[in-house]
């Protein structure tokens, strides 16, 4: 197997992990918080923070490393419009993910101290909004990577 194919395989696997864990974390976090059970909310908030760092964080490192490796093999690929857009969308998703991680820490804190649910609801609404914006962007990135459309 060539270095390029190895990097491409790592890139695809890490993209699947980022998307899959994002969906899984979102589903279980939302379901946990909607349960209203303080024990479930404490547990799910701690697990969400851990899973996001362990799975999403490590997959992002592999994703960026494999992308950098493929670009080192052929830097002219960055001249393609679909890749320029995908890079921009990746930056946007990353900028959405960082505050989500911060919000997850806040949710974990609120769940452990058993605070009034009003601030928790505000945090969850923002957390859901950021995720709802990031999800279609991630789908668009995958579309661009697979289809490689000629845009201009």
ABEGO torsion letter per residue (X at the ends): XBAAAAAAAAAAAAAAAAAAAAAAAAAAAAAAAAAGBAAAAAAAAAAAAAAAAAAAAAAAAAAAAAAAAAAAABAAAAABAAAAAAAAAAAAAAAAAAAAAAAAAAAAAAAAAGBBAAAAAAAAAAAAAAAAAAAAAAAAAAAAAAAGBBAX
